[in-house]
């Protein structure tokens, strides 16, 4: 601390004071730190500077004298006189700052009486000084009275006090400045971390001083000048008038000192942010008009979003609660009194909301047996919930009904409540009682019900056949105009009637493609309907299966090449002629290979064919998207697709695989599938080489 305090002393100014003191009194002065280092000096005698301080032996005597003086002062003496070892008189005054001695102010190099020349001649001879020069320097040392020295020392004492006070005040000021800077830095960090900006606005100058994060809260880069118009322009258009009126009302004569409001700002990316401003008029002119406002600004976007989300949640809960298809109510945990009931509760039990709130179910006489409520309360206290509890409850009219109750503990606004839902099971209970009563006649009832089911089954099958027949007829009727549309669109695209512009070609191409897709759908529907109606005939003949497979592959190759897929065939030599329906076999494999290509994004589709005993086994293997195990059973159901919804990625009707299975049933064959999601699928078709008679 000593070095720091010494560093605070302005020695240039001190030297001016000491030199003035030397000229006025003839006394020499010096300031030495506690280690004897000379910090400042003025008017030193030649006998010291030219002799004593430059000779090693006499210089050592000087340091000893300084140390002795410093030691005397350290004991608390006001000042101390001392005859140095070199024969001169010195005096010292301590420099004390805030109770701590940091240095000493020395004066001296004089005599209280005429000096003993013999002593100084011997000293000159002892230390090798030029005797005459040494005596000349001695003659310049003044002889003063002790009273004069004491008067001068009192002046030096006041001077050291002045130096001490100046240094202490400087130290205090530096510490205050440091504390202020640290405080300002803490304030800056805290406001920035808390996303709070501070500001001061001068209405007369129309300018604002503000923290560095102020403009960031508006979504802006730092503005060179922030005027009132800058604030209004940065504010959301719908909030400008209200914000301006609030500020001007507070700044007006007689207006409130404090104001606060929430407002919106629009960031450059068009996002909306909410800010809260708290301001105070801290200065007014003679008329009472505000001149200076000071305040803070905070981003409350998260809070506003949370409030909006909470309001939405509360509205959603209110809608769900009131529109629920079952009775529901909130009750106080302490006494079970009703806090809120929904509309279904009012309708189901006949009580109005006004009659219910604040009362308990016992108050309303809703329990045929009050012990039921006691038991349910005890169970809730034990478990913290009650689920699937059968209970009888009375309506307003006294009608007894049966309910299934579920109660759970919920927390709203820091307070705990019981949320209870009630599903009426009066009818179920009645049926259960009837079943109990008719248990003895179960066989008769089962027989009666079985007959009813048989009749219903017969009617359903008849309706299904009629549906299939109708679909088959309608599909046939629809194909005729579709073929005409496809034919005419093909003729138009050939530009036989005349040239077409690009847009007309594009639209006709879309008509033709859509017509083909619709025709394919109708053909699938027709095939399925004929199969289900028993009207599809199969024509068995002998043919080479490998030719059919090659034909299917060649038909599908453009589709595969378009997707950069490798299409491979592996047919063993033992696969020769089979006896089956050539057209339907081709239809089956064309459908399966097309499906494999459609659902494969990269990799390959491979067809493997071999004979095993009396059957031909054909595998269609792809590296496509695969199928989840739990959805494989849906594959062969009519109109069923794994990829469903308006945003599904793959076209199709969901009839292809269903038709394949039904055709294979007619051909005494079979189809199965193995698949792993994300890795691909293997469809295995089994066909008999010969049809059994």
N, C-alpha and C positions, 0 to 999 in steps of 0.2 A: 504493500500500500504506500510506503514511504516514497519509493521511486515514482509511483504514479502521481502522488501529490506534488513532488518536486517538479515533475514534468509540467504541471499545471501553472507553475510560477512563470510570469512573463519577465525574464531576466533583462530584456532590453529596457523595459520601463524601470525596473529596479535599479539598473546601472545608472540611469539618468538621475534618480533620486539620490543615490549614494555619491555620485560625482558632485551634485549640488551641495550635499552635506559636507563633502571634503573642501570645497571652495569656501563655504561659509565658515567652517570651524577649523579647518586645517587638519582634522582627524582623518586618518585613513580607515577604510572599511573593507570587509570581505565576508562572503557567505560560504560556509563549508558544510558539506553533508556530514552525517554522523561517522563516516569512515575517514574524514579528514580531507576529502577531495574538494579543491577550490572550485566553487560554482560561479562566483562573481567577485571582483575586487576593484577598488578605486583609491588612487593617490598613495600607493605604497611607497615607503621611504627607500631611498637608494641603499641605505645600510642593510635593508632586508633583501631587496631584489638583486643588488649588485654583489652582496657578500654572503649574508646568512643563508639565503635560500638556494644558493648555487654550490655551496661547499657541502660535501657529503656529511661531515661531522656536525657542522652548525645547522644544516637542514634537518638532521635527525633531532637536534635540540628543539627546532621549531615544531616538529610533529609531536614531540613529547609534550611541549607546552600546550599545543592545541588540544591534545587528548586530556590533559589535566583539567583545562578549562571546561571542556565538554563534559567531563565527569562531574565537576562541581555543579554544572547547570542541570545535569540529569537528576541531582538530588533535590531539585525543586527551587534552587536559588533564583532570585529575580535577575540578577546579573552578578558577575564575579570579576575582581581585579586579580591579576597574577603577573609576577615578575618572571619573564621567560628565562630560560637557561642561558640565553645569549645576552642578558643584561637589560632588556627593554621591558616596559610595562605594557601588558595587554589586558583587554576587558572583553567579555562575551555576553551576548543576549540570546536566549533561546528563541527559535521560531517554532511556535506551537499552533497547530491547526486542529480544531475540534478536539482539544484535549490530548493531542498526540504530537510529540516533538519530532520534527522531521529534519531540522538543520540548526545551525548556529550562526548568528551574526557577530562577527569579530570587529573590534576596533583597537587602537593602541599605537605601538611604535612611538611612545613618548616617555618623558620622565616626570616624576613628581618633584624632583630636586636635581641640582646640577650633577651630571654623571661623573664617576671616578675615572679620569682619563687613564690612569695607570692600569686599571683593570682592562680597559679596551685595547691599550697598547700591548699588554701581555697577550690578550686574546688574538690580536692581529698577528703577533709573532708566532703564537701557538698554531694557528691554522694557515699561516703562510700568506696572509693578506698584505697588501702594500700599506704600510703604516700610515703614511701621510694621506693617501686617498681614503683610507678607512676613517682617519680622524676628521677629514673634510666631510665625509658622509655623516659622521657622528654629530658634527656641529650643526647639521640641518635638522636634527631631531629636536622638537620643541620641548620646553619644560613648562608644564601647566599645573594649575592647582587642582587638587582632588575635587573641590566643589564644582569647578568648571566641567570637569570630566563627568561628575554625577549628573549635572544638568544636561550635558550632551547625551549621556546614557539614557536619561528619561525620554529624550527625543527619539533616540534609537529604539527604545522600548515601544514607544507609540508607533514608530515606523514598522517594526516587526509585527505589531498587532494589526496594522493596516494591511501589510502583506498577507498575514494569516487570514484575515477576514476576506480579502479579495480572492485568495486562493480557495478558501472554503466555499465562498459563494459561486466561484467558477465550477468547483467540483459539484456542488449541489445542482447548478444549472445543467451541467453535463449529464448528471444522473437523471435529472428530470427530463431532459431531452431524450436520453436513452429509454427511460421508462415510457415516455410519450410515444416514441417510435415503436417500441415493443407493443404497447397498448394498441396503437394504430394497426400494427401488423396482425395482432391477435384478432382485432375487430374485423380486419379485411379477410383473414382466413376463416373466421367463424361465419361471417356473412356469406362468403363464397361457398363454404361447405354447406351451409343451411340454405343456399340458393336465395339469399336475401341481399338486396342492394339498398344502399343509403344515398340520400340526395338532399340538396338544398336549392330552392328556386328563388331567384330575385325577380319579383314582378316588374319592378321599375326598369331593370336592365334586360328583362326577358331572356334570361339565361340560367342554366342550371349547372351546378357543380355536383359530381356524382362519383360513386365508386366504380371501379373498372368493370365490374360484372353487370352494371346497370343495363347497358345497351344490349348485352347478350340475352337478357330476359325478354327483350322485345324481338329476338331473333335477328338482330342487326349487328353489323360491324361497328366499331367505335366511331361515333359521330364527332366531327370536329367541334360542333356547337349544337347544344340541345336547347331549342326554344320551345315555347308552349305549342306552336304549330307542329313541331316535330312530334310531340306527344300525341296530339290529335290525329296526325296522319298515320302514326303507328298503331293507333287504336282501331278496333273493328268498327266499320261504318255504323253498325246498329247500336254501338255503345258510346259513340262520340258525344252526342247531345247530352245524355245523362251524366257522363263523366265531367264534361265542361260545366254543366249547371251545378253539380255538387261542389266543385272547386271554387267557382265564382261566388256561390252562396256563402261559403266559409270565409272567403277573402273580403266579402263586402262588409261595410260598416255595420257593426252589431251582429255579424255572423258568428257561428260557433267556432271555437278555436280548433277543435279536432274534427276530422272527417275521415271516413274510410268507405271504400266501395270495391266491388269486384268488377273486372272488365276483361274483355277478350282482345287478343292481338292475333294478327295473321302473319305467320312466318313466311319467308320467301318460298318454301316448298308447299304453301297453301294450307299447312296444318294449323289448326286452331289451338291456341294456348290461353289459359286463364291466369290472370294476375290479380293480386290484392294489394291495394295501396293504403297506407295509413299516413296521414299528413297532419301537421299542426302549424297554425299561423303563429310564428314566434316574434314577429315585429309588425307594427302598424304605424301609419303616419298620423299626423295631427287630426285628420278627419276620421280616423278609425279604420281606414282602408288598409288591408293587409299588404305588406311589402316583401316580407320574407316568409317562406314556408319550408318546413323541414320534415322529412319523414323517411319511410322505408318501403321497399317494394319486394314482394315475394311471389314466386311461381306456385300457384295452387292447382295446377292442371291435374296432378294425380288425385288431389282431394276431390276436385269436381268430378273426375271420372269415377272415383269410388262412390261419391254421392249418387251419381247417375246410375251406376251399376246397382247400388243398394235400392234406389227407388224402383228401378226396373225389376229387381229381385222381389221387392215387396209387392209391386203390382202383379208380378207373375204368381207369387204365392197367394195373393188375394184372389186372383182369378181361379187358380187351381183349387184353392180352399173352398171358394163359394160355388164353383161349378162342378165340384167333384160329384160323382154319381152315388156317393155314399155319405152318410151323416158323419160330420166331424166337428169337434169342439176343442177349445183350449180352456184349461182350468188351472186355478192357482194350486201350486204344490202344497201350500200351507194348510188350506181348509177345503180344497176341492171345489170352490165356487167357480162358476162359469165366467170366463173372460171374453170369449168370442165363440159363436156358433155359425155354421154355414147354412145356406138356403135349404139344402136337403134335410138338415136337422129340423128346421121349422116345419117343412112339409111332412116329414115322416112322423114327428111327435105331436104336431099341432100347436106348439107353443110359439108365441111371437118372441122376437129377440129382446124386446123391452121387458117381457115377463121373466126372461131367463137370466140376463146378465146380473152378476153379483149374488146369485142364489146357488144352492147345491141341488144335486139330484134328489136328495132326501127332502129338501124344502118343497120341491115340486111333486113329491109323491110318485117318483118314477120307478121305485123298487117294490114289486109285489112282496118280496121278502127282504127287509133291510139287512139281514145277515149276508146276503149276496154281496152288497157293497162293502161291508166290513171285511169279508174274505178277500175281495179283489184289492182293497187298499193294503191289506197285510201282505198279499203276494207282491204288489208293486214295490212296497218298501223293502222287501227281502231281495227281489231280483233287480229292481231298477227299471223294469218293464213288465208288461203283460201282453202275451200274444195268443191269439186264437182261443179266447175265453168265451164260452157260451154263457149268455145271461138273458134273463127275462126282464123286460122293461115295459112300463105302462106309458101309454100316450095320454094326451090331455083329457081325452074322453074316458080314460080308464081301461082302454083295450090293451090286453096283454099280448105282446109280440116277442118273438125270439130274435136275438142278435148275436153276431160274432164280433167281439171287441178286441182291438189292438191298441195298447197305450204305450207311449214312449216319452222319455224325458227330453225336453228341448229347452234351449236357452235363447231368450230374446231380450236384447238390451241389458245384458248382464243379470237378468232375473230368470229363474228356472220355472217352467210350466210343464203341464202334462198335456200332450197332444193325443187325443183319442179318436179313432175311427170306428164306425159301426156299420156292418153289412147285415141287412135283414135276412134271416134264414128261416123265417116262419114257414114258408112253403117247403123248404128242404126238410125241416123237422116234421112237417105233416106227411111228406112222402116217406120219410124214415119210419114214422109210426105206422103208416099203411103197410109198408113192407114187412114190418114186424108182425102186424096182424095177419098178413097173408102168407107168412112163411110156411104155414102148414099146407097151403095150396100151391106151393112153388112149382111143382111139376106141371100142373094144369096151366098155370100162368106162362111157364116157359114154352109149352106146346102152343098155346094161343099166340104168344109173341113170335114164335118161330114161323107159324103160318102167315102171320102178318108180314114178317120179313121176306118170306118166299114170294108172297104176292108183290111186295115192293120191288124185290129183285127182278121178278119177271117183267114188271112194268118198266123198270129202269133199262133192262136189256133190250126190250122192245123199242123204247124211246131212243136208245143208243143206235140201234139198227136203222131206225127211221131217220135219225140225224145223219148217219153215214150215207144212207141212200140219197138223202136230200143234198148233202155236200157233193156227192159224186155227180148227181144230175146238174147242179148249179155250176160246178167246176167245168163240166163238159160244155155247158152253154157259154161260159165265160171265155173259153179258149178260142172260140170261133172269131169273135171281134178282136181279140188280142192278136191272133195270127194276121188279121187284116191290117191292124195298126203296124205290126212289125214289117209286113210286106210293103205297105205304102211308104213307110218311113225309109225303108231300104231303097225303094225306087227314087224317092226324093233326094236321098243322099248321093245316088249315082248321077244326079243332076240331069236325068233324061228329060224331065219337063222343062228345065231351064237352069241357069247357074244360080248358086246360093252364095250369100255373103258369109263371112266367118261366124257371125253370131247365130245365123240361121242353121248352119252346120252344127254348131255346138248344141243348140236347143234340140234339133232333130236327133242328134247323137244321144242326148239325155233321154229323149222319148223312147228311142229304140232300146237303150240299155235298161230303162225302167220297165219297159214292156217285157223284155226277156226275163228280168227278175221276177215280175209278176206271173209270167207264164210258168217259170220254174216253180214258184210257190203253188200255183194252181195244180200243176202236175203232181207235186208232192201231196197236196191235199186230196187230189183225185186218187192217187195210189193208196194213201192211207184209208180213205173212205171205202174204196173197193175192197181192201183187205179186211177192214172191220165189218163190212156188209157181206163178206163172203163171195164177192163178185169178181175177184182177181184170179184169173186162170194162169197156171204155169205150164210152159211147154218144154218138156224134157227132150233133149237131144244130145248126142255125143259131140264134143268139140275139144280142141286143145286149149287148156287153161293158160299156158304160157303166152299164146297169141293174144288172149284177152288182156292179160296183165301188161304186155308190151304196148297194146293199143291204149290202155288207160294211162300208162306212163307218158307216152308221146303226146296225148291230149293235154296232160297236166304240166308237161315240161315248160312251156312258155310262162305259165304262172310261177313255177319254181325259179326259173332264170330271172324273172322280173324282181324276185326277192333275194337273188344271189344265193339260192339254196342248192345244195348238191342232191340230185335225185338218183338213187342207186337201186339196182335190181339184183337179186340173187335167187335164181330158180334152179333147183337140183335136177339132175337128169331123170330121176325116177318119177318126175311129175309129167304125166302124159295126158291122155284123154280122160275126161270125166263125163258123166251123164247128168246134166242139170239144165236149167233154163239159162241159155247163153245171155239173153238180153238182161235178165235180172241179176246175173252174176256180175256182168259189166257195170250195171247201175250201182251195185253194192260197193265194188272196188273203186269206182269213179268217185263216189261220195266219200269214202274213207280217205283216199289219197288227197282229194281236194281239201278235206278237213285238216289233215296233217300239215299240208302246206300253209293253209290259212292261219293256223295257230302256232306256226314256227317262225320266229323272227330271225334266227340265224342258226347255221349248222347244216343239218341234212335231214332228208326223209328217205328211208330205206324200205324196200319191199322184199321180204324173204318168203320163199315158197318151197315146201317139201312134202313128201308123202310119208305118212306114218300109218302102217297097216292098211286099213281100207278107207282112210280119210286123207284129205289134202289139208295141210295146215298153212295158212297164209298170215304172216305178221306184217303189219304196217308200223314201222318204228320211227318216231320223230324226236327231235331235240327241242321241242316247243315249250310252251308255258306250263304244261302239266295241269293236273287237276287235283284239288284237295280230296282226300279219301272220303270224307263225309258227304261229298257232292257227287261221287261216281254213280250212285244209284239214280240220280236225276237224269243221267245222260240219255237213257233209252225211253224216257217218257215223252209223249207228244207235246210239242210246243214248249218244252223245258230247255232253258239255257243256263249255263254256269255264269256267263257274263250278262247281267240283266240291268235294267234301268235305262233312262233316257241318254245316259252318257256312255253306254257300252261301246267297246272298241271294235267289236267284230260283228259283221252282218250275218243274217241268217234267221230262219224261222223256228229252228229247234225240232224240225220233222225228220231230218236226214237220218240220224242214228236210229230213231224209232222205226222208220220204214225199213232200214237195213235189218234190224232184228226180226221184224215181222216177215220180211221176205225170206230170211234164213230159216225161220220156223216152217214156212211153206216148202223150203228146199231141203228140209230135214237136217239143216245145219245149225250152227251156233256161233255166237260172238261174245267175246269177253274183253276186259280192258285192265291193264296195269298202268299206274301213273304215279309220278312223284312231282309235287308242285315245284316249278322252277327248273326241272330237269328233263321233262318230256313224258311221252306216253307210248304204250304198245297196245295196239288193237289186234286181237287174234281171231281169225275167222276159220271155222272148221266146216268143210264140205265133204259129204260122202262121195267116193269115186263112182259108186253105182247106187241108184235109188232102189230101196227095198220094195218088193212087190206088195 
